[in-house]
Amino acid sequence: MIGKAEKDSTGKCPLCGGGLHDGASAMPFFLDDKIVVVKDVPSEVCADCGEAYMKSGAAKNVEKLLDTLESLHAEMSIVHYKVA
């Protein structure tokens, strides 16, 4: 989910046109002066360029996780995605 383009409904990567497949990826997020890396986020990953697009069902869970981590005084956190 590093690229700015959003996944389209054709199952093709909007960056390179490659096919997307189910997978998981590590995604970095920046919260003010903090960095959070969430590992194992359910994603669709391009078979050609490797770009990952977070699945829509995971977005709300990641948002809750980031809200929780925002209050920590750590400069960097690495956490695993887990559905509650």
Phi and psi in radians as a Rosetta constraint file:
Dihedral C 1 N 2 CA 2 C 2 CIRCULARHARMONIC -1.411 0.35
Dihedral N 2 CA 2 C 2 N 3 CIRCULARHARMONIC -0.640 0.35
Dihedral C 2 N 3 CA 3 C 3 CIRCULARHARMONIC -1.212 0.35
Dihedral N 3 CA 3 C 3 N 4 CIRCULARHARMONIC 2.798 0.35
Dihedral C 3 N 4 CA 4 C 4 CIRCULARHARMONIC -1.563 0.35
Dihedral N 4 CA 4 C 4 N 5 CIRCULARHARMONIC -0.271 0.35
Dihedral C 4 N 5 CA 5 C 5 CIRCULARHARMONIC -1.302 0.35
Dihedral N 5 CA 5 C 5 N 6 CIRCULARHARMONIC 2.605 0.35
Dihedral C 5 N 6 CA 6 C 6 CIRCULARHARMONIC -1.773 0.35
Dihedral N 6 CA 6 C 6 N 7 CIRCULARHARMONIC 2.608 0.35
Dihedral C 6 N 7 CA 7 C 7 CIRCULARHARMONIC -1.060 0.35
Dihedral N 7 CA 7 C 7 N 8 CIRCULARHARMONIC 2.420 0.35
Dihedral C 7 N 8 CA 8 C 8 CIRCULARHARMONIC -1.693 0.35
Dihedral N 8 CA 8 C 8 N 9 CIRCULARHARMONIC 3.081 0.35
Dihedral C 8 N 9 CA 9 C 9 CIRCULARHARMONIC -1.471 0.35
Dihedral N 9 CA 9 C 9 N 10 CIRCULARHARMONIC 0.049 0.35
Dihedral C 9 N 10 CA 10 C 10 CIRCULARHARMONIC -1.563 0.35
Dihedral N 10 CA 10 C 10 N 11 CIRCULARHARMONIC -0.106 0.35
Dihedral C 10 N 11 CA 11 C 11 CIRCULARHARMONIC 1.384 0.35
Dihedral N 11 CA 11 C 11 N 12 CIRCULARHARMONIC 0.280 0.35
Dihedral C 11 N 12 CA 12 C 12 CIRCULARHARMONIC -1.995 0.35
Dihedral N 12 CA 12 C 12 N 13 CIRCULARHARMONIC 2.550 0.35
Dihedral C 12 N 13 CA 13 C 13 CIRCULARHARMONIC -1.201 0.35
Dihedral N 13 CA 13 C 13 N 14 CIRCULARHARMONIC 2.225 0.35
Dihedral C 13 N 14 CA 14 C 14 CIRCULARHARMONIC -1.254 0.35
Dihedral N 14 CA 14 C 14 N 15 CIRCULARHARMONIC -0.257 0.35
Dihedral C 14 N 15 CA 15 C 15 CIRCULARHARMONIC -1.454 0.35
Dihedral N 15 CA 15 C 15 N 16 CIRCULARHARMONIC -0.735 0.35
Dihedral C 15 N 16 CA 16 C 16 CIRCULARHARMONIC -2.270 0.35
Dihedral N 16 CA 16 C 16 N 17 CIRCULARHARMONIC -0.168 0.35
Dihedral C 16 N 17 CA 17 C 17 CIRCULARHARMONIC 1.519 0.35
Dihedral N 17 CA 17 C 17 N 18 CIRCULARHARMONIC 0.023 0.35
Dihedral C 17 N 18 CA 18 C 18 CIRCULARHARMONIC -1.202 0.35
Dihedral N 18 CA 18 C 18 N 19 CIRCULARHARMONIC 2.842 0.35
Dihedral C 18 N 19 CA 19 C 19 CIRCULARHARMONIC -1.331 0.35
Dihedral N 19 CA 19 C 19 N 20 CIRCULARHARMONIC 2.528 0.35
Dihedral C 19 N 20 CA 20 C 20 CIRCULARHARMONIC -1.723 0.35
Dihedral N 20 CA 20 C 20 N 21 CIRCULARHARMONIC 2.503 0.35
Dihedral C 20 N 21 CA 21 C 21 CIRCULARHARMONIC -2.360 0.35
Dihedral N 21 CA 21 C 21 N 22 CIRCULARHARMONIC 2.725 0.35
Dihedral C 21 N 22 CA 22 C 22 CIRCULARHARMONIC -1.132 0.35
Dihedral N 22 CA 22 C 22 N 23 CIRCULARHARMONIC 2.486 0.35
Dihedral C 22 N 23 CA 23 C 23 CIRCULARHARMONIC -2.968 0.35
Dihedral N 23 CA 23 C 23 N 24 CIRCULARHARMONIC -2.896 0.35
Dihedral C 23 N 24 CA 24 C 24 CIRCULARHARMONIC -2.404 0.35
Dihedral N 24 CA 24 C 24 N 25 CIRCULARHARMONIC 2.628 0.35
Dihedral C 24 N 25 CA 25 C 25 CIRCULARHARMONIC -2.557 0.35
Dihedral N 25 CA 25 C 25 N 26 CIRCULARHARMONIC 2.812 0.35
Dihedral C 25 N 26 CA 26 C 26 CIRCULARHARMONIC -1.605 0.35
Dihedral N 26 CA 26 C 26 N 27 CIRCULARHARMONIC 2.293 0.35
Dihedral C 26 N 27 CA 27 C 27 CIRCULARHARMONIC -2.221 0.35
Dihedral N 27 CA 27 C 27 N 28 CIRCULARHARMONIC 2.231 0.35
Dihedral C 27 N 28 CA 28 C 28 CIRCULARHARMONIC -1.518 0.35
Dihedral N 28 CA 28 C 28 N 29 CIRCULARHARMONIC 2.522 0.35
Dihedral C 28 N 29 CA 29 C 29 CIRCULARHARMONIC -2.338 0.35
Dihedral N 29 CA 29 C 29 N 30 CIRCULARHARMONIC 2.532 0.35
Dihedral C 29 N 30 CA 30 C 30 CIRCULARHARMONIC -2.016 0.35
Dihedral N 30 CA 30 C 30 N 31 CIRCULARHARMONIC 2.096 0.35
Dihedral C 30 N 31 CA 31 C 31 CIRCULARHARMONIC -2.024 0.35
Dihedral N 31 CA 31 C 31 N 32 CIRCULARHARMONIC 1.712 0.35
Dihedral C 31 N 32 CA 32 C 32 CIRCULARHARMONIC 0.941 0.35
Dihedral N 32 CA 32 C 32 N 33 CIRCULARHARMONIC -1.958 0.35
Dihedral C 32 N 33 CA 33 C 33 CIRCULARHARMONIC -1.764 0.35
Dihedral N 33 CA 33 C 33 N 34 CIRCULARHARMONIC 0.277 0.35
Dihedral C 33 N 34 CA 34 C 34 CIRCULARHARMONIC -1.928 0.35
Dihedral N 34 CA 34 C 34 N 35 CIRCULARHARMONIC 2.631 0.35
Dihedral C 34 N 35 CA 35 C 35 CIRCULARHARMONIC -2.067 0.35
Dihedral N 35 CA 35 C 35 N 36 CIRCULARHARMONIC 2.275 0.35
Dihedral C 35 N 36 CA 36 C 36 CIRCULARHARMONIC -2.165 0.35
Dihedral N 36 CA 36 C 36 N 37 CIRCULARHARMONIC 2.257 0.35
Dihedral C 36 N 37 CA 37 C 37 CIRCULARHARMONIC -1.940 0.35
Dihedral N 37 CA 37 C 37 N 38 CIRCULARHARMONIC 2.110 0.35
Dihedral C 37 N 38 CA 38 C 38 CIRCULARHARMONIC -1.812 0.35
Dihedral N 38 CA 38 C 38 N 39 CIRCULARHARMONIC 2.087 0.35
Dihedral C 38 N 39 CA 39 C 39 CIRCULARHARMONIC -1.665 0.35
Dihedral N 39 CA 39 C 39 N 40 CIRCULARHARMONIC 2.713 0.35
Dihedral C 39 N 40 CA 40 C 40 CIRCULARHARMONIC 1.110 0.35
Dihedral N 40 CA 40 C 40 N 41 CIRCULARHARMONIC 0.607 0.35
Dihedral C 40 N 41 CA 41 C 41 CIRCULARHARMONIC -1.316 0.35
Dihedral N 41 CA 41 C 41 N 42 CIRCULARHARMONIC 2.213 0.35
Dihedral C 41 N 42 CA 42 C 42 CIRCULARHARMONIC -1.003 0.35
Dihedral N 42 CA 42 C 42 N 43 CIRCULARHARMONIC 2.180 0.35
Dihedral C 42 N 43 CA 43 C 43 CIRCULARHARMONIC -2.511 0.35
Dihedral N 43 CA 43 C 43 N 44 CIRCULARHARMONIC 2.906 0.35
Dihedral C 43 N 44 CA 44 C 44 CIRCULARHARMONIC -1.902 0.35
Dihedral N 44 CA 44 C 44 N 45 CIRCULARHARMONIC 2.201 0.35
Dihedral C 44 N 45 CA 45 C 45 CIRCULARHARMONIC -2.020 0.35
Dihedral N 45 CA 45 C 45 N 46 CIRCULARHARMONIC 2.364 0.35
Dihedral C 45 N 46 CA 46 C 46 CIRCULARHARMONIC -1.269 0.35
Dihedral N 46 CA 46 C 46 N 47 CIRCULARHARMONIC 2.272 0.35
Dihedral C 46 N 47 CA 47 C 47 CIRCULARHARMONIC -1.239 0.35
Dihedral N 47 CA 47 C 47 N 48 CIRCULARHARMONIC -0.379 0.35
Dihedral C 47 N 48 CA 48 C 48 CIRCULARHARMONIC -1.642 0.35
Dihedral N 48 CA 48 C 48 N 49 CIRCULARHARMONIC -0.965 0.35
Dihedral C 48 N 49 CA 49 C 49 CIRCULARHARMONIC -1.755 0.35
Dihedral N 49 CA 49 C 49 N 50 CIRCULARHARMONIC -0.225 0.35
Dihedral C 49 N 50 CA 50 C 50 CIRCULARHARMONIC 1.462 0.35
Dihedral N 50 CA 50 C 50 N 51 CIRCULARHARMONIC 0.016 0.35
Dihedral C 50 N 51 CA 51 C 51 CIRCULARHARMONIC -1.079 0.35
Dihedral N 51 CA 51 C 51 N 52 CIRCULARHARMONIC 2.390 0.35
Dihedral C 51 N 52 CA 52 C 52 CIRCULARHARMONIC -1.945 0.35
Dihedral N 52 CA 52 C 52 N 53 CIRCULARHARMONIC 2.441 0.35
Dihedral C 52 N 53 CA 53 C 53 CIRCULARHARMONIC -2.157 0.35
Dihedral N 53 CA 53 C 53 N 54 CIRCULARHARMONIC 2.072 0.35
Dihedral C 53 N 54 CA 54 C 54 CIRCULARHARMONIC -1.040 0.35
Dihedral N 54 CA 54 C 54 N 55 CIRCULARHARMONIC 2.351 0.35
Dihedral C 54 N 55 CA 55 C 55 CIRCULARHARMONIC -1.196 0.35
Dihedral N 55 CA 55 C 55 N 56 CIRCULARHARMONIC 2.518 0.35
Dihedral C 55 N 56 CA 56 C 56 CIRCULARHARMONIC -1.053 0.35
Dihedral N 56 CA 56 C 56 N 57 CIRCULARHARMONIC -0.593 0.35
Dihedral C 56 N 57 CA 57 C 57 CIRCULARHARMONIC -1.159 0.35
Dihedral N 57 CA 57 C 57 N 58 CIRCULARHARMONIC -0.383 0.35
Dihedral C 57 N 58 CA 58 C 58 CIRCULARHARMONIC -1.506 0.35
Dihedral N 58 CA 58 C 58 N 59 CIRCULARHARMONIC -0.354 0.35
Dihedral C 58 N 59 CA 59 C 59 CIRCULARHARMONIC -1.035 0.35
Dihedral N 59 CA 59 C 59 N 60 CIRCULARHARMONIC -0.777 0.35
Dihedral C 59 N 60 CA 60 C 60 CIRCULARHARMONIC -1.142 0.35
Dihedral N 60 CA 60 C 60 N 61 CIRCULARHARMONIC -0.693 0.35
Dihedral C 60 N 61 CA 61 C 61 CIRCULARHARMONIC -1.163 0.35
Dihedral N 61 CA 61 C 61 N 62 CIRCULARHARMONIC -0.706 0.35
Dihedral C 61 N 62 CA 62 C 62 CIRCULARHARMONIC -1.135 0.35
Dihedral N 62 CA 62 C 62 N 63 CIRCULARHARMONIC -0.702 0.35
Dihedral C 62 N 63 CA 63 C 63 CIRCULARHARMONIC -1.067 0.35
Dihedral N 63 CA 63 C 63 N 64 CIRCULARHARMONIC -0.752 0.35
Dihedral C 63 N 64 CA 64 C 64 CIRCULARHARMONIC -1.089 0.35
Dihedral N 64 CA 64 C 64 N 65 CIRCULARHARMONIC -0.749 0.35
Dihedral C 64 N 65 CA 65 C 65 CIRCULARHARMONIC -1.074 0.35
Dihedral N 65 CA 65 C 65 N 66 CIRCULARHARMONIC -0.785 0.35
Dihedral C 65 N 66 CA 66 C 66 CIRCULARHARMONIC -1.134 0.35
Dihedral N 66 CA 66 C 66 N 67 CIRCULARHARMONIC -0.660 0.35
Dihedral C 66 N 67 CA 67 C 67 CIRCULARHARMONIC -1.065 0.35
Dihedral N 67 CA 67 C 67 N 68 CIRCULARHARMONIC -0.724 0.35
Dihedral C 67 N 68 CA 68 C 68 CIRCULARHARMONIC -1.151 0.35
Dihedral N 68 CA 68 C 68 N 69 CIRCULARHARMONIC -0.784 0.35
Dihedral C 68 N 69 CA 69 C 69 CIRCULARHARMONIC -1.254 0.35
Dihedral N 69 CA 69 C 69 N 70 CIRCULARHARMONIC -0.370 0.35
Dihedral C 69 N 70 CA 70 C 70 CIRCULARHARMONIC -1.072 0.35
Dihedral N 70 CA 70 C 70 N 71 CIRCULARHARMONIC -0.508 0.35
Dihedral C 70 N 71 CA 71 C 71 CIRCULARHARMONIC -1.424 0.35
Dihedral N 71 CA 71 C 71 N 72 CIRCULARHARMONIC -0.181 0.35
Dihedral C 71 N 72 CA 72 C 72 CIRCULARHARMONIC -1.250 0.35
Dihedral N 72 CA 72 C 72 N 73 CIRCULARHARMONIC 2.718 0.35
Dihedral C 72 N 73 CA 73 C 73 CIRCULARHARMONIC -1.694 0.35
Dihedral N 73 CA 73 C 73 N 74 CIRCULARHARMONIC 0.317 0.35
Dihedral C 73 N 74 CA 74 C 74 CIRCULARHARMONIC -1.456 0.35
Dihedral N 74 CA 74 C 74 N 75 CIRCULARHARMONIC 2.513 0.35
Dihedral C 74 N 75 CA 75 C 75 CIRCULARHARMONIC -1.396 0.35
Dihedral N 75 CA 75 C 75 N 76 CIRCULARHARMONIC -0.486 0.35
Dihedral C 75 N 76 CA 76 C 76 CIRCULARHARMONIC -2.507 0.35
Dihedral N 76 CA 76 C 76 N 77 CIRCULARHARMONIC 2.391 0.35
Dihedral C 76 N 77 CA 77 C 77 CIRCULARHARMONIC -2.303 0.35
Dihedral N 77 CA 77 C 77 N 78 CIRCULARHARMONIC 2.448 0.35
Dihedral C 77 N 78 CA 78 C 78 CIRCULARHARMONIC -2.162 0.35
Dihedral N 78 CA 78 C 78 N 79 CIRCULARHARMONIC 2.052 0.35
Dihedral C 78 N 79 CA 79 C 79 CIRCULARHARMONIC -2.291 0.35
Dihedral N 79 CA 79 C 79 N 80 CIRCULARHARMONIC 2.767 0.35
Dihedral C 79 N 80 CA 80 C 80 CIRCULARHARMONIC -1.680 0.35
Dihedral N 80 CA 80 C 80 N 81 CIRCULARHARMONIC 2.431 0.35
Dihedral C 80 N 81 CA 81 C 81 CIRCULARHARMONIC -1.204 0.35
Dihedral N 81 CA 81 C 81 N 82 CIRCULARHARMONIC 2.356 0.35
Dihedral C 81 N 82 CA 82 C 82 CIRCULARHARMONIC -2.607 0.35
Dihedral N 82 CA 82 C 82 N 83 CIRCULARHARMONIC 2.266 0.35
Dihedral C 82 N 83 CA 83 C 83 CIRCULARHARMONIC -1.338 0.35
Dihedral N 83 CA 83 C 83 N 84 CIRCULARHARMONIC 2.281 0.35
